[in-house]
Amino acid sequence: MDEPNLQGNQPIADATAVVLAGGKSSRMGKPKALLLFDNEPLIAHIVGALKHGFGEVVVVAAPGQELPSLPVKLVRDEVPYQGPVGGIYYGLKAAGSEFSFVTSCDVAFLSPPLILHLISRISNYDVVVPYWQERFQPLHAVYRRSVLPLLRVQLERGELRPVYLFDKVRTCTIGEDAIRRFDPEGLSFFNMNTPTDYEEAVKRWQALNGWNAAGNDSVQCTVELFGVARLLAQTKEVVLSLPEGATLARVYSALAEKLPVLANRVIAPDGRSLLSGYACNVNGLEFVRVPTAKVNSGDKIFIISADAGG
Amino acid sequence: MHGFHGRLLAIDLDSGQSSYRDLEESRLRGFLGGIGLGTSLLYDYAPPGVEPFSPANPLIFASAPLVGTGVTTTAKFAVITKSPLTGFIADSLSSSHFALELKRVGVDGLVITGKAASMVYVFIHDEKVEIRAAEHLRGRSPREAEALLRSELNAPTARVAAIGKAGENRVRFATISNEGRHAGRGGVGAVMGAKNLKAIALCGDQEISVAHPKEVEAIAESLRRHSLGSLTDKYRSIGTVANLAVFNRLGTLPTRNFQQATFDDAEALSGESLTENSFSRRHGCASCTIQCERLFKSLAGEEQRLEYETLFALGPLCGINDPEVVLQAAHLCDLYGLDTISTGGTLAWAMECNERGLLPEAQKLGLRFGHADSLFRILRMIAEREGLGALLAEGSRRAALETGSDSSYWAMHVKGLELPGYEPRSLKTMALGLAVSPRGACHNRSGAYEADFSGEVDRLRADRGRGALVAASEDFAAVLDSLVICKFLRKCFTDFYGEAAELLSKVTGWNCSKEELKRTGARIHTLKKLFNIREGWQPQDDWLPEKVLSETLPTGVARGVGLTTEELREMIQSYYQARQWDENGLIPEPKLRELGIPTAPRGGKQCQVMKPAGC
């Protein structure tokens, strides 16, 4: 199913985002939530991304866990370290919505179009969970509040793996093909468990955003707008100056900065990708779906509808 | 039976008799409704080799299981007959209230045969079928006929499908029109005209039974919500006219009879410009939340519905750069009941012939690319079959054959059906889709262009991977067109076959799996091909116009790109292999058995009555 339309900056009124922050971080050696990422604590980075799309964000922390000040509803595990099932349980219990998107505090590459897609599938189900590389991704899934009693039973029985829940309720599994439509590389599931993971994530983030130490804006490209984007922006094209090594993600964020009217209508709330109704063609020759693709000076980048024909 | 009424209404205009006939559940499950059911009925009701304008050629209106269920975009019906333009299957869809009313009169289909002695219309109401005189409607536009009939019948809620002058005069690309929409392609209106049938008026009050109403409503609600998302933004915000500017920039906008794939004046005709300068209002079919239709206002203040195919065919294809001219020409096509794609394609052929000195009558009229003066006049002449109009009313293939002097080289058609607004040279998957489509050059019975526009393939290069893509696209379209669900909703599904099977099961009470539905799509498409084989299809009918295969594109991002006969031949072979047909495009009997189709025609032999097995 298509995702709900995010008109303007309106959040999804009927869904909550739940971030589980109370893990032990034993393999990382220090609290994951406080790792510096994009010049801010990782938890703040994730909450910031979710605040674009959700009216309510709940963070579930361990008792006494240190966290920065966040614009969220903060709840603490009643019993610490009960694993993901405990976090999901306390998060859903605190959430004000009928269903919640649940994630953890160690995934930096959330894809709003994918999250919206998961939410769009919940209507006839209790859980919507991605299945990526032969594994369920319970900490990137949507849960209906009605599963709370079953989670409670699981906690009582010590069944601390969320997958036990999936057989008991109406579960919608989102397969790889569907996931790739929104997140071609599955970066949404790249979580940081070790210092190596963390370094890799920082590098990827910088590459994704076209950061360059030299900092000179040496890549000049032209974005040509078509259809809805053109009508909204009231212009046919925009010339952008970007740093060497800039990617399409950087193009989208620069475009959203220059033409805020495109944010959340054409460009996804994260500012690094297009909403699923839109596509990018470079120089009239290649349709490019991966935001990490490099942009060359002189490129003409077309922002068009993803749905040709009719 | 849920989702269906389990019967059809057969009307014989020779005798004036009509009768209700049961429809077997096996047929409905095997072919669903809409295009699938219509194809199945055509196969059984059309005598092999029937001449399209013969009274024996059945004109079939088919409803579908999702019609009237409240599921968004499903108010559609199919019109199926043997095409007077191609000699093969003509399967067209139209939509809105007439579709709902067809279901409400308590049938899954109408099968109309025979020919009335004088112009008539059929009025179906309260289980009665009346055949009434319609000479007073002769020459009236479909809209006028609709208004007059409602008044005459004192039935303001009656829904009417009618033909215009073009249908009355058997213009081979005449439409059947209802509520301003058209069953457009393949000349179904000409077949209706050949039967002296001006219109069909419906007044129904029968309930539509659904097996699991609560579950269907839940799915319907979900689809309604999702139909308002980003993936339909284009249709909701601009409509299909948005294609023109993009296609131009991508070098896929057929211009001046496919001389090039870019149009210098595309900006003036773009959907964006039309929206900014001429937008009047947004409209849509009954039971649709997308509301893709756009009405634009001419300088004279008249509203005209416009979508991409009409805009392309009456604009760039004919070298016309003035939106006012396109709006007026589209208005005339609606008035006369002309398929705008075939109209534009045939006119573009005449314009090109004139430029090359092959058609003196076109020269006398001043019928030239970019010249609006003669355009309005020739549209009327086509509808009335007057002068050069009589030649053009035959469509580009027949007109070229009659004209001779190699003019066939410039007739841009497949199987006699003029090409839609997708340049095959710069859309290689689409090129294959156009070549092999059973109804001729068609952009609706498959969405092969989608692979080209997705980045999954290199649209400028041909390869043997395209056969499977085209076959899958055709089967997908066959299911959409038979349930019926509008194609503009297609991307709002994650697992289309799974979700559609669930919806169909909740409506009908069947336990339909996604595998069954996939097989149904293949079965429906295969039966279309089987019908064509029975009616004389030859391997050379799956081909593209010579011009496309001889000239490269001269302008735009696809400059220098062409399509060779070898490339096309390779792609066609890959398509036959994907379909498990033989190298000549014939369907081996084991394949027919696998799909539950009992027998195959060979050497023009008649097939047996279709009763799919093993659903």
Chai-1 contact restraints between the chains, C-beta under 6 A:
chainA,res_idxA,chainB,res_idxB,connection_type,confidence,min_distance_angstrom,max_distance_angstrom,comment,restraint_id
A,M1,B,H226,contact,1.0,0.0,6.0,A-B,restraint_1
A,M1,B,C492,contact,1.0,0.0,6.0,A-B,restraint_2
A,M1,B,T494,contact,1.0,0.0,6.0,A-B,restraint_3
A,D2,B,H226,contact,1.0,0.0,6.0,A-B,restraint_4
A,D2,B,G229,contact,1.0,0.0,6.0,A-B,restraint_5
A,D2,B,L231,contact,1.0,0.0,6.0,A-B,restraint_6
A,D2,B,C492,contact,1.0,0.0,6.0,A-B,restraint_7
A,E3,B,G229,contact,1.0,0.0,6.0,A-B,restraint_8
A,P4,B,G229,contact,1.0,0.0,6.0,A-B,restraint_9
A,N5,B,L228,contact,1.0,0.0,6.0,A-B,restraint_10
A,N5,B,G229,contact,1.0,0.0,6.0,A-B,restraint_11
A,N5,B,S230,contact,1.0,0.0,6.0,A-B,restraint_12
A,S120,B,H226,contact,1.0,0.0,6.0,A-B,restraint_13
A,S123,B,S222,contact,1.0,0.0,6.0,A-B,restraint_14
A,N124,B,A218,contact,1.0,0.0,6.0,A-B,restraint_15
A,A178,B,T494,contact,1.0,0.0,6.0,A-B,restraint_16
A,F226,B,A245,contact,1.0,0.0,6.0,A-B,restraint_17
A,F226,B,V246,contact,1.0,0.0,6.0,A-B,restraint_18
A,G227,B,K234,contact,1.0,0.0,6.0,A-B,restraint_19
A,G227,B,I238,contact,1.0,0.0,6.0,A-B,restraint_20
A,G227,B,A242,contact,1.0,0.0,6.0,A-B,restraint_21
A,V228,B,D233,contact,1.0,0.0,6.0,A-B,restraint_22
A,V228,B,S237,contact,1.0,0.0,6.0,A-B,restraint_23
A,R230,B,E272,contact,1.0,0.0,6.0,A-B,restraint_24
A,L231,B,E272,contact,1.0,0.0,6.0,A-B,restraint_25
A,L275,B,S230,contact,1.0,0.0,6.0,A-B,restraint_26
A,S276,B,S230,contact,1.0,0.0,6.0,A-B,restraint_27
A,S276,B,L231,contact,1.0,0.0,6.0,A-B,restraint_28
A,G277,B,S230,contact,1.0,0.0,6.0,A-B,restraint_29
A,G277,B,L231,contact,1.0,0.0,6.0,A-B,restraint_30
A,G277,B,D233,contact,1.0,0.0,6.0,A-B,restraint_31
A,G284,B,R249,contact,1.0,0.0,6.0,A-B,restraint_32
A,G284,B,L250,contact,1.0,0.0,6.0,A-B,restraint_33
A,G284,B,V557,contact,1.0,0.0,6.0,A-B,restraint_34
A,F287,B,G455,contact,1.0,0.0,6.0,A-B,restraint_35
A,R289,B,G455,contact,1.0,0.0,6.0,A-B,restraint_36
A,I304,B,V246,contact,1.0,0.0,6.0,A-B,restraint_37
A,S305,B,K234,contact,1.0,0.0,6.0,A-B,restraint_38
A,D307,B,K234,contact,1.0,0.0,6.0,A-B,restraint_39
A,A308,B,F453,contact,1.0,0.0,6.0,A-B,restraint_40
A,G309,B,Y449,contact,1.0,0.0,6.0,A-B,restraint_41
A,G310,B,T240,contact,1.0,0.0,6.0,A-B,restraint_42
